[in-house]
Amino acid sequence: MRNFLLLLLVSTASSLCSAAPQPPQFPSSLPHSKNDQEPLPEGATAAMQALKHFMEAATLDERLRHTLHADILKPRMEQYYKQPSEKPVIVDSVDFVRLDLDTDLGTGRHCILSMESKAWKFPVPVMLTEQPDGFKLDWPAFVEFKDRQLEKFFQNYQKEPMRFHVGIQRNHFFGHGVPDVSHKDSFCLSPAPPDSFQGSAFLPKDTDFAAELKTRLPWETHVWAVVELEWKKQGAQQWVELKSVPQMHWYSLPEASRPAPPQQ
């Protein structure tokens, strides 16, 4: 599976890791700062326009018209946008990143754009997938990156497992607080660059899943994947365990197969 964010997402993962919303507001036009002089490829213009409509929407119903799997995501989006009152989203620039014509998954064209806002510490990548009625925004991934949910998950113990879009690779862990660490595989996890956060997740070496990952994710291999993480606790020690890797890519899949955003 090719690293489909290659043009934007230059790997920032290293061999060492340390584990450690409000909706924004939108101008009347949608600038794309770095590519103003470069023509967009066929399809990217339509994706850019769909994102513009989503960001400028003043109501949830308007946003839903430009959201992938809107019928299933509507309850989550109602909860997310209920406070403060619904408003358009204002960003400073939107840049075209890439357009994948064939995702190898039977879906439509896949477009990646990058948005910047003074309200956000890092640019936020957004992914749109072409449907019969136009490009639709992958909303769970959008809020996951915008709200830096991976970083928040690592900050405090949580009871329920959660799924995230990450860059993942094996690493050596030299920290403390993880029991029996010599009998665990360690993985470095990071969100979409240029967000520089990194966290470590662990997996007991004597499990079938660990044996499977030796083939799927060998040493010195970096993959953009969807992972399921869960906090573990033993006495005063707490650490994050890698429970599963449902996808070895970030392409949008049917809702039943895709990651759900953590609760706010």
C-alpha positions in Angstrom: 0.0 0.0 0.0 1.6 3.3 -1.0 2.1 6.1 1.5 -0.7 8.2 0.1 0.3 11.3 2.1 3.8 11.3 0.6 3.7 14.9 -0.8 2.5 16.4 2.5 3.4 14.0 5.2 7.2 13.6 5.3 7.8 11.2 8.1 8.7 12.7 11.4 8.7 9.5 13.3 12.0 8.6 15.0 13.4 5.6 16.6 12.7 7.1 20.1 9.4 8.3 21.5 8.3 9.9 24.7 4.7 9.5 25.7 3.9 12.2 27.5 -13.4 22.4 20.8 -14.6 24.3 20.0 -15.4 24.7 16.2 -13.3 27.4 14.6 -14.8 30.3 12.3 -14.6 31.4 7.5 -13.9 34.1 5.0 -16.2 34.7 2.0 -13.5 33.1 -0.2 -11.3 30.1 0.2 -7.7 31.0 -0.6 -5.0 28.4 -1.4 -1.9 30.4 -0.5 1.0 28.3 -1.8 -0.6 27.2 -5.1 -2.2 30.4 -6.3 -0.2 30.3 -9.5 -0.5 26.6 -10.1 -3.6 25.1 -11.8 -5.3 22.4 -9.8 -5.7 19.0 -11.4 -9.0 17.8 -12.6 -11.1 16.8 -9.6 -9.2 18.8 -7.1 -11.2 21.9 -7.9 -14.4 20.0 -7.1 -12.9 18.8 -3.8 -11.8 22.3 -3.0 -15.3 23.6 -3.7 -16.9 20.9 -1.5 -14.6 21.9 1.4 -15.5 25.5 0.9 -19.2 24.7 1.2 -18.6 22.6 4.3 -16.5 25.3 6.0 -18.9 28.2 5.1 -22.0 26.3 6.2 -24.0 28.1 8.9 -26.1 25.1 9.9 -25.5 21.4 10.6 -27.8 20.4 7.8 -25.6 22.3 5.3 -22.5 20.6 6.7 -24.1 17.2 6.4 -24.6 17.7 2.7 -20.8 17.7 2.2 -19.9 15.0 4.8 -19.0 11.5 4.0 -21.4 9.0 5.6 -23.5 11.9 6.9 -26.5 9.7 7.7 -24.4 7.7 10.3 -22.3 10.6 11.5 -25.3 13.0 12.1 -25.7 12.1 15.9 -22.0 12.7 16.5 -22.0 15.9 14.6 -25.1 17.2 16.5 -23.3 16.5 19.8 -20.0 18.1 18.6 -21.6 21.3 17.2 -24.3 21.9 19.8 -22.1 24.5 21.6 -21.4 27.2 20.9 -24.0 28.2 18.4 -23.3 27.0 14.8 -21.1 29.3 12.8 -19.0 29.1 9.6 -15.4 28.1 10.1 -12.8 30.7 9.3 -9.3 29.6 8.1 -6.4 31.6 6.7 -5.5 29.4 3.8 -6.1 26.1 2.1 -3.5 24.3 0.0 -3.8 21.5 -2.5 -1.7 18.5 -1.5 -2.5 15.6 -3.8 -5.3 13.7 -5.7 -5.3 9.9 -5.8 -7.3 8.7 -8.9 -7.3 5.0 -7.8 -7.4 4.1 -4.1 -7.2 0.4 -4.8 -10.2 0.0 -2.5 -13.1 0.5 -4.9 -13.8 4.1 -3.7 -13.9 7.2 -5.7 -11.0 9.7 -6.2 -9.4 10.8 -2.9 -8.2 14.4 -2.5 -6.0 15.8 0.3 -6.0 19.5 1.2 -4.2 21.3 4.0 -5.8 24.2 6.0 -4.2 26.8 8.2 -5.7 29.0 10.8 -4.4 31.3 13.5 -6.6 29.4 15.9 -4.7 26.1 15.3 -1.1 25.4 16.3 -0.5 23.2 13.2 -1.9 23.1 9.7 -4.7 20.5 9.5 -4.9 18.0 6.6 -8.4 17.2 5.3 -9.4 14.2 3.2 -12.3 14.2 0.8 -13.6 11.1 -1.1 -15.6 11.3 -4.3 -19.1 10.0 -4.2 -21.7 9.8 -7.0 -23.0 13.3 -5.9 -19.6 14.9 -5.4 -16.7 15.0 -3.0 -17.4 14.5 0.7 -15.3 15.4 3.7 -14.0 12.7 6.0 -15.3 14.5 9.1 -14.0 12.2 11.9 -10.4 12.5 10.6 -10.8 16.3 10.3 -11.8 16.8 13.9 -9.3 14.3 15.1 -6.4 16.3 13.6 -7.9 19.7 14.3 -8.5 19.0 18.0 -5.3 17.0 18.4 -7.2 14.1 19.9 -4.3 11.6 19.8 -2.2 13.9 22.1 -5.2 14.4 24.4 -5.7 10.6 24.6 -2.1 10.2 25.8 -2.4 12.9 28.5 -4.8 11.1 30.8 -6.0 7.6 31.6 -9.3 6.7 29.8 -11.5 3.6 30.3 -12.6 3.0 26.8 -10.4 2.1 23.8 -10.2 4.6 20.9 -9.2 4.7 17.3 -6.8 7.1 15.6 -5.2 7.9 12.2 -1.4 7.7 12.9 2.0 7.3 11.5 3.4 4.1 13.2 6.7 2.3 13.3 8.6 0.1 15.8 10.9 1.8 18.3 13.1 1.1 21.2 11.6 2.4 24.5 14.0 3.5 27.2 11.5 5.2 29.5 10.0 4.1 32.8 6.6 3.2 34.1 5.8 0.3 31.8 5.9 -3.1 33.7 7.8 -6.0 32.1 8.8 -3.8 29.2 11.4 -6.2 27.9 8.6 -8.6 27.0 6.6 -6.0 25.1 7.0 -4.6 21.5 7.1 -0.8 21.4 5.6 1.3 18.7 6.1 5.1 18.0 2.8 6.8 17.1 2.4 10.3 15.6 -0.4 12.3 14.1 -0.3 14.0 10.7 2.8 16.3 10.3 3.7 19.0 11.0 2.2 18.2 14.4 5.3 17.0 16.2 3.6 15.0 19.0 4.8 11.4 19.5 3.6 8.7 21.9 4.6 5.1 22.6 2.2 2.2 22.6 3.1 -1.4 23.7 2.1 -4.9 22.8 3.0 -8.2 24.7 5.3 -10.2 22.5 3.7 -13.5 23.3 0.4 -12.7 21.6 -0.9 -13.8 18.1 -1.3 -10.1 17.2 2.4 -9.4 17.9 3.4 -12.3 15.7 1.1 -11.0 12.9 2.6 -7.5 13.1 6.1 -8.8 12.7 5.1 -9.5 9.1 2.7 -6.5 8.6 5.0 -4.0 10.3 8.6 -5.1 10.4 11.5 -2.9 11.8 12.4 0.2 9.8 8.9 0.3 8.2 6.8 3.4 8.7 3.1 3.2 7.8 0.1 5.6 7.8 -2.5 3.4 9.6 -5.6 3.4 11.7 -4.9 2.0 15.2 -7.0 1.1 18.2 -5.4 2.1 21.5 -6.3 1.2 25.1 -5.0 2.4 28.4 -3.7 -0.3 30.8 -3.1 0.0 34.6 -1.1 -2.1 37.0 -0.9 -0.6 40.5 0.5 2.9 40.1 1.8 2.2 36.6 -0.2 3.2 33.5 0.6 2.7 29.8 -1.1 2.6 26.4 -1.5 -0.7 24.6 -1.9 -1.3 20.9 -5.1 -3.4 20.6 -5.5 -3.6 16.8 -4.5 -2.1 13.4 -7.8 -2.1 11.4 -6.3 -0.3 8.4 -2.8 0.0 7.0 -3.8 3.2 5.2 -5.9 6.3 5.8 -8.4 6.0 2.9 -12.0 6.5 3.9 -13.9 3.3 4.2 -17.6 2.5 4.9 -18.6 3.7 8.3 -18.6 0.3 9.9 -14.9 -0.1 9.1 -13.7 3.4 10.0 -12.4 4.9 13.2 -14.8 6.7 15.5 -13.6 10.0 16.9 -13.0 10.1 20.7 -15.7 11.7 22.8 -15.0 15.4 23.6 
